[in-house]
Amino acid sequence: MANPTWSQEIDNLFTTTWAYRQTEAIQQAFLSNPFMYWLKEKGQAKEVRGHTRLEIPLDYGSNETVRWITKGSTVPYQEHDLVTMCYDDWKYVAVSITRFGTDDHKNRGTARIINYVEKKIATAERGLWENFEQTVNSDGTGTDEPNGIQNLMSITPSTGTVHNLNRATYDWWRPQYSAASGNSSLYLLGDMRTAMNDCVKYDRVGMKDLIMYSDQNSYEAYEDEVMEQKLIVNKTLGDAGFDHITYKTRPLIWSHAAQTNTMRFINTNYLHLFYDPDLWFNMTEWKAIPNQVNDKVAQIACTMQMMLTRPIACKTIGVTPG
């Protein structure tokens, strides 16, 4: 059998290096994003293998046959529509690692080739992590993007179709929204109190799963209001190194990619991040680039989707810093 060529040796080095780093890359995908990390710690980052699409049954109605009875009373038994199905499609993302034959040639030698491989892989990893930060905060309208917080918890709650259900048709499928009552120095704490109560009345037990999520401006506006008080942090987020504070024991975290001047109260019991472990930070084979001399490309690919199954238990408020 012929010895492998220099190019083939580099192919193998990339493959084995990525196999070694893949587990860490998966962990870092969650550790680099406080919101994804919180979902994972709450058991809401869920592995789903295969399937044409993601389907979730929704329990949205109430049983209207409950009656107080006495001797001879009757209890109605009519069937009511209590369950429907929401569904959504998988979304796929990939980042390319491109190699030029001239670079392969120049990086001969053990130390240089290892640095070359590590740099190429690290740059691709970082690109995916940064994209996840943007995507989970998006409105889902980007080309082939999954749902993001801005469309799952829209500030126009009665418009749009999410998970194949039209919000204009079903009022129970609408997230809650309130504009800021005024400048944060006067009204923010009151708006936050009302928002939390508005969420809790739809799921009081779910209070333990409530998290507040905002942009930097809104986070700092709240921080200004409580800076003289003792700031309590959530141990789960604190141990992971994420900057956050609490309101009524619930954590408030922020992202530079979050929608400007908003604060979202999210019951993460109903927010699911689905991913397929069989296509989660997987690296493809190296492919020759047509019409190029010894140039090659491979991709690191992932598949995921976010779904919110009880939006009415979540609320967004506007924030006017000042």
C-alpha positions as CSV (number, residue, x, y, z in Angstrom):
1,M,0.0,0.0,0.0
2,A,1.3,3.4,-0.9
3,N,2.2,5.9,1.8
4,P,-0.4,8.7,2.3
5,T,0.4,12.0,0.6
6,W,1.2,15.2,2.6
7,S,-2.3,16.4,1.8
8,Q,-3.9,13.2,3.1
9,E,-1.8,13.4,6.3
10,I,-3.2,16.9,6.9
11,D,-6.7,15.6,6.2
12,N,-6.3,12.9,8.9
13,L,-4.8,15.4,11.3
14,F,-7.8,17.7,11.0
15,T,-10.2,14.8,11.4
16,T,-8.5,13.4,14.5
17,T,-8.0,16.8,16.1
18,W,-11.7,17.6,15.6
19,A,-12.8,14.3,17.0
20,Y,-10.7,15.1,20.1
21,R,-12.2,18.6,20.4
22,Q,-15.8,17.9,19.5
23,T,-17.1,17.2,23.0
24,E,-15.5,20.4,24.3
25,A,-16.9,22.3,21.4
26,I,-20.4,21.1,22.2
27,Q,-20.0,22.1,25.8
28,Q,-18.7,25.5,24.8
29,A,-21.7,26.1,22.5
30,F,-23.8,26.3,25.7
31,L,-21.2,27.9,28.0
32,S,-20.7,30.8,25.6
33,N,-24.4,31.8,25.6
34,P,-26.1,32.4,29.0
35,F,-29.6,31.8,27.6
36,M,-28.7,28.4,25.9
37,Y,-26.8,27.5,29.1
38,W,-29.9,28.1,31.2
39,L,-32.1,26.0,28.9
40,K,-29.5,23.2,29.1
41,E,-29.4,23.3,32.9
42,K,-33.2,23.3,33.1
43,G,-33.3,20.2,30.9
44,Q,-34.9,22.1,28.0
45,A,-32.0,21.6,25.6
46,K,-33.3,18.2,24.3
47,E,-31.8,15.6,22.0
48,V,-34.1,14.4,19.3
49,R,-32.8,12.0,16.6
50,G,-34.2,12.2,13.1
51,H,-37.9,12.8,12.3
52,T,-39.2,14.8,9.4
53,R,-40.3,17.6,11.7
54,L,-40.7,18.4,15.4
55,E,-44.2,17.9,16.7
56,I,-45.5,18.8,20.2
57,P,-49.1,18.2,21.5
58,L,-50.6,21.3,23.2
59,D,-52.9,21.2,26.1
60,Y,-54.6,24.6,25.6
61,G,-58.2,24.3,26.8
62,S,-60.0,23.6,30.0
63,N,-62.5,20.9,31.0
64,E,-65.9,22.6,31.3
65,T,-67.8,19.7,32.7
66,V,-66.9,20.4,36.3
67,R,-70.0,20.7,38.5
68,W,-70.9,20.8,42.1
69,I,-73.6,18.2,42.6
70,T,-76.3,17.0,45.0
71,K,-78.7,14.1,45.0
72,G,-80.0,13.5,41.5
73,S,-77.7,16.1,39.8
74,T,-76.3,15.4,36.4
75,V,-72.8,16.1,35.1
76,P,-72.3,17.0,31.5
77,Y,-70.1,14.7,29.5
78,Q,-69.7,16.6,26.2
79,E,-66.2,16.3,24.6
80,H,-64.3,19.6,24.3
81,D,-61.3,20.3,22.1
82,L,-58.5,20.5,24.6
83,V,-55.5,19.4,22.6
84,T,-54.0,20.4,19.3
85,M,-50.6,19.9,17.6
86,C,-47.9,22.4,16.8
87,Y,-45.0,21.5,14.7
88,D,-41.9,23.1,13.1
89,D,-39.1,22.1,10.7
90,W,-35.5,21.4,11.6
91,K,-33.0,24.1,10.7
92,Y,-29.4,23.5,9.7
93,V,-26.2,25.6,10.1
94,A,-22.7,24.9,8.8
95,V,-19.4,26.7,8.8
96,S,-16.7,26.0,6.3
97,I,-13.0,25.3,7.0
98,T,-11.1,26.2,3.8
99,R,-7.6,25.1,3.1
100,F,-5.3,26.2,0.4
101,G,-2.7,23.9,-1.0
102,T,-0.1,26.5,-0.7
103,D,-0.8,26.9,3.0
104,D,-0.6,23.2,3.5
105,H,2.8,23.2,1.8
106,K,4.1,26.1,3.9
107,N,3.1,24.6,7.2
108,R,5.3,21.5,7.1
109,G,6.8,20.4,10.4
110,T,5.1,19.1,13.5
111,A,4.8,22.4,15.5
112,R,3.7,24.5,12.5
113,I,1.1,22.0,11.2
114,I,-0.5,21.6,14.7
115,N,-0.8,25.3,15.1
116,Y,-2.2,25.6,11.6
117,V,-4.9,23.0,12.3
118,E,-5.8,24.4,15.7
119,K,-6.2,27.9,14.4
120,K,-8.4,26.8,11.5
121,I,-10.7,24.8,13.8
122,A,-10.8,27.4,16.6
123,T,-11.9,30.1,14.1
124,A,-14.7,27.9,12.8
125,E,-15.9,27.0,16.3
126,R,-15.9,30.7,17.3
127,G,-18.0,31.5,14.2
128,L,-20.6,29.0,15.2
129,W,-20.8,30.2,18.9
130,E,-21.2,33.8,17.8
131,N,-23.8,32.9,15.3
132,F,-25.8,31.0,18.0
133,E,-25.8,34.1,20.1
134,Q,-27.3,36.1,17.2
135,T,-29.7,33.4,16.1
136,V,-31.4,32.7,19.5
137,N,-32.1,36.4,19.7
138,S,-33.4,36.8,16.2
139,D,-36.9,37.1,14.7
140,G,-36.6,33.9,12.7
141,T,-36.7,35.7,9.3
142,G,-33.1,35.2,8.4
143,T,-32.5,32.8,5.5
144,D,-33.2,29.3,6.7
145,E,-32.8,30.3,10.4
146,P,-34.6,28.6,13.3
147,N,-37.0,30.5,15.5
148,G,-35.6,33.2,17.8
149,I,-36.8,35.0,20.9
150,Q,-38.1,37.9,18.9
151,N,-40.6,35.9,16.9
152,L,-41.5,33.4,19.7
153,M,-42.2,36.3,22.0
154,S,-43.2,39.0,19.5
155,I,-43.9,42.5,20.6
156,T,-46.9,42.3,18.1
157,P,-48.5,39.3,19.8
158,S,-51.6,39.0,17.6
159,T,-49.7,38.8,14.3
160,G,-47.8,36.0,12.6
161,T,-47.9,32.3,12.4
162,V,-45.6,30.3,14.8
163,H,-45.3,26.5,14.8
164,N,-48.1,26.4,12.1
165,L,-50.6,28.2,14.4
166,N,-51.9,31.6,13.5
167,R,-51.9,34.1,16.4
168,A,-54.6,36.2,14.9
169,T,-56.9,33.1,15.1
170,Y,-56.0,31.8,18.6
171,D,-55.7,34.2,21.5
172,W,-54.3,31.5,23.8
173,W,-51.3,31.3,21.4
174,R,-50.3,34.9,21.9
175,P,-47.4,36.0,24.1
176,Q,-48.0,39.0,26.4
177,Y,-46.6,42.4,25.8
178,S,-46.7,45.8,27.4
179,A,-44.9,49.0,26.4
180,A,-42.9,50.9,29.1
181,S,-45.0,53.0,31.4
182,G,-42.3,55.6,31.3
183,N,-38.7,56.2,32.2
184,S,-37.1,53.3,34.0
185,S,-36.1,55.4,37.0
186,L,-39.8,55.8,37.9
187,Y,-41.6,52.9,36.3
188,L,-39.3,50.0,35.6
189,L,-39.7,48.2,39.0
190,G,-43.5,48.5,38.8
191,D,-43.6,47.3,35.2
192,M,-41.4,44.3,36.2
193,R,-43.7,43.4,39.1
194,T,-46.8,43.5,36.9
195,A,-45.0,41.4,34.2
196,M,-44.0,38.7,36.6
197,N,-47.5,38.5,38.1
198,D,-49.0,38.4,34.6
199,C,-46.8,35.3,33.8
200,V,-47.4,33.6,37.2
201,K,-51.2,33.7,36.9
202,Y,-50.9,31.4,33.9
203,D,-48.6,29.0,35.7
204,R,-47.9,29.6,39.4
205,V,-45.9,26.4,39.8
206,G,-43.7,27.5,36.8
207,M,-42.4,30.4,38.8
208,K,-39.3,28.4,39.6
209,D,-38.6,28.2,35.8
210,L,-39.0,31.9,35.2
211,I,-36.0,33.8,33.9
212,M,-35.7,37.5,32.8
213,Y,-33.7,38.2,29.6
214,S,-32.8,41.6,28.3
215,D,-30.5,43.8,26.3
216,Q,-27.6,45.6,28.0
217,N,-29.4,48.9,28.3
218,S,-32.4,47.4,30.1
219,Y,-30.1,45.3,32.4
220,E,-28.1,48.4,33.4
221,A,-31.3,50.4,33.9
222,Y,-32.5,47.8,36.4
223,E,-29.0,47.6,38.0
224,D,-29.2,51.3,38.6
225,E,-32.4,50.9,40.5
226,V,-31.0,48.2,42.8
227,M,-27.3,49.1,43.0
228,E,-27.5,50.2,46.6
229,Q,-29.3,47.0,47.7
230,K,-27.6,43.6,48.2
231,L,-27.4,42.0,44.8
232,I,-28.2,38.3,44.9
233,V,-27.0,36.1,42.1
234,N,-28.2,32.7,40.9
235,K,-25.7,30.0,41.8
236,T,-26.3,28.1,38.6
237,L,-25.4,31.1,36.4
238,G,-22.8,32.4,38.8
239,D,-20.8,29.2,38.7
240,A,-20.7,29.4,34.9
241,G,-19.4,33.0,35.0
242,F,-22.4,34.8,33.5
243,D,-23.1,38.4,34.6
244,H,-26.6,38.5,36.2
245,I,-28.6,39.8,39.1
246,T,-32.0,38.8,40.4
247,Y,-35.5,40.2,40.9
248,K,-37.7,38.4,43.4
249,T,-35.2,35.5,43.4
250,R,-35.4,35.1,39.7
251,P,-32.3,35.7,37.5
252,L,-32.0,38.5,35.0
253,I,-29.4,38.0,32.3
254,W,-28.5,40.0,29.3
255,S,-27.1,39.6,25.8
256,H,-25.6,42.1,23.4
257,A,-27.7,40.5,20.7
258,A,-31.0,40.9,22.6
259,Q,-33.7,43.2,21.2
260,T,-33.0,46.8,22.2
261,N,-34.9,48.2,25.2
262,T,-36.9,45.1,26.0
263,M,-37.0,42.7,29.0
264,R,-38.6,39.3,28.5
265,F,-40.1,37.2,31.3
266,I,-39.7,33.7,30.0
267,N,-41.2,30.5,31.6
268,T,-38.5,28.2,30.3
269,N,-40.6,25.2,31.2
270,Y,-42.3,25.8,27.8
271,L,-39.3,26.9,25.8
272,H,-37.4,24.0,24.1
273,L,-34.2,24.0,22.2
274,F,-34.1,20.8,20.2
275,Y,-30.9,19.4,18.6
276,D,-30.0,16.2,16.9
277,P,-26.9,14.6,18.5
278,D,-26.2,12.8,15.3
279,L,-25.7,16.1,13.5
280,W,-24.4,18.4,16.2
281,F,-20.9,19.8,15.6
282,N,-20.1,17.0,13.1
283,M,-17.3,17.5,10.6
284,T,-17.7,16.4,7.0
285,E,-15.1,14.9,4.8
286,W,-12.6,17.1,3.0
287,K,-13.7,17.9,-0.6
288,A,-11.6,19.2,-3.4
289,I,-12.6,22.7,-4.6
290,P,-13.4,22.5,-8.3
291,N,-10.9,24.1,-10.6
292,Q,-8.4,24.8,-7.8
293,V,-5.0,23.3,-7.2
294,N,-4.9,21.2,-4.0
295,D,-7.5,23.5,-2.3
296,K,-10.0,21.8,-0.1
297,V,-13.0,22.6,2.1
298,A,-14.9,20.8,4.9
299,Q,-17.8,21.9,7.0
300,I,-18.8,21.6,10.7
301,A,-22.6,21.2,10.7
302,C,-25.4,21.4,13.3
303,T,-29.2,21.1,13.3
304,M,-31.5,22.7,15.8
305,Q,-34.8,24.4,16.4
306,M,-36.4,26.4,19.2
307,M,-40.1,26.1,20.1
308,L,-42.3,27.9,22.6
309,T,-45.3,25.8,23.6
310,R,-47.2,28.1,25.9
311,P,-46.5,31.7,24.9
312,I,-49.3,33.2,27.0
313,A,-47.3,32.3,30.1
314,C,-44.5,34.6,29.0
315,K,-44.3,38.4,28.7
316,T,-42.2,41.1,27.1
317,I,-42.1,44.6,28.4
318,G,-40.6,47.7,26.9
319,V,-37.9,49.6,28.8
320,T,-37.2,53.3,28.5
321,P,-33.9,54.0,30.2
322,G,-33.7,57.3,32.0
